[in-house]
Amino acid sequence: MVVIRALLIAVLCALFSSAPVLLRVPVASAQEPGLGGSFITPFPSNDIYQVQVVGDWLAEGLLGGLTGTFNGGPGVSISRRRYPLMGLMSRGAASELASLEQTFSSDPSHIAIVMLGVQDRYSLNRTRSTAGLEEWRASYGGQVDRLMKMLKRSNRAVYWVGLPNMRRWQDNERAQRINDVIRERAYINGVRYIDAYASFLDEGGGYSDWGPDITGKSGRLRDRDGVHFTQAGYLKLAHFVERELKRDVAQARNERAIPLAGDEAEQSRVNPDKARLQAESAKAEARAKLAKGGASGNQLLAAAADDGARDQKQETGKVDLRVTGSDGTEQVVTVEIIRPAISASVIALVTRKRSDDKATHMGDVLVDQIPGGLTVMSSIVPPRGMDGTRRRLSPTQSPYFRVLERGERLQAKPGRADEFVWPRPQFTAELRGIGDEPPPMAVVPGDGATGSAGR
């Protein structure tokens, strides 16, 4: 009632005023689980995303393409085994869905990729009238809903790949009808729909066995039956799935930095430094209470021994350097790098807290992902300028990184050797005769008081 009343007031204001009124109605989307939320869970078990493929023979070829080309980085594992499901409208579809539901009740996967429907196109042979098509659409939509809801349990992200275009016009029309139902149900159930139909159309919008592969070269992408793919075609199909999957995985990893994304156990796993600092603060407060409350000597010694366990011990490393001796021969010199022992009190002083949930960093922090689901954090101190102030130039903006890593070309300064400008400014000045007096102009006297320039 409140929304209807607000709309009526806005319409009345528009009728009785000359100024235009813009009405914005929020649209609910089932594709996005929430504002700022990732499609995939940010905290998978064991910090590894398990991917499972479900479907028919097209899904089998898609699985081969994913395992051969997918490079999602550390923390993504694709199962080599496909869960077979040949269709949703066959006679044995009910038993297959029941078996699949029992299997996925204990399946540890976090992501499910589905591709099926080739066999379901035969169920459209008996639907000739409009009423028959509507009945088939309702029945097939119910089966798709059941499979999507079953796979989405246990907070599992589901990607559904639609059917591609086909050679025979009858099969092509049926594939489009199946894709329409899947696309609609995917939007309602919060499933990612990947359009494979438009990805394999030729320049005229029709079917072609040939086309560009993932390297850009023209090759045969479709099988001789006009339905399945060749190996190059499956690699291209896997490329479109990989693009969506890598984007969602990256968004889920970025969400780990949000404090409310997970509970304390999850945050301690992805942010161990913060958990360590909180534990040290709690122990320091406990020792202060012991000292203030008149604790015994054994208790204070136990607290001191707990502090000594966090001391950094002395470590010695060796580095071999190749140098040229006085006689011109190459020699190997071993240099020892000694890291002195640092007590826990000094470490606590250097990493003293600025606030309750953030420690003071001595330099800029660089974060990188390494294999095994681990995060490496390095701290660097940028150099200072001539005036003693700290330079805020990012390492990725340095000339070394831009030229040698990105391959960019720096803008040349005027007059420098790499300024390829032609003609040169000094040559142009010499040709124009800068500094010489201009030649006098010939004047022909006319009838009037003023003359006219020679023609």
Buried (B, 14 or more C-beta within 10 A) or exposed (E): EEEEEEEEEEEEEBEEEEEEEEEEEEEEEEEEEEEEBBBBBBBBEEBBBBBBBBBBBBBBBBBBBBBEBBEBBBBBBBBEEBBBBBBBBBEEBEEBBEBBBEEBEEBEBBBBBBBBBBBBBEBBEEBEEEEEEEEBBEBBBEBBBBBBBBBBEEEBBBBBBBBBBBBEEEBBEBBBBBBEBBBBBBEEBBBBBBEBBEBBBEEEEEBBBEBEBBEEEEBBBBBEEBBBBBBBBBBBBBBBBBEBBBEBBBBBBEBBEEEEBBEEEBBBBBBEEBBBBBEBEEBEEEBEEBEEEEBEEEBEEEBEEEBEEBEEEEEEEEEEEEEEEEEEEEEEEEEEEEEEEEEBEEBBEEBEBEEEEEBEEEEBEEEEEEEEBEBEEEEEEBEEEEEEEEEEEEEEEEEEEBEEEEEEEEEEEEEEEEEEEEEEEEEEEEEEEEEEEEEEEEEEEEEEEEEEEEE
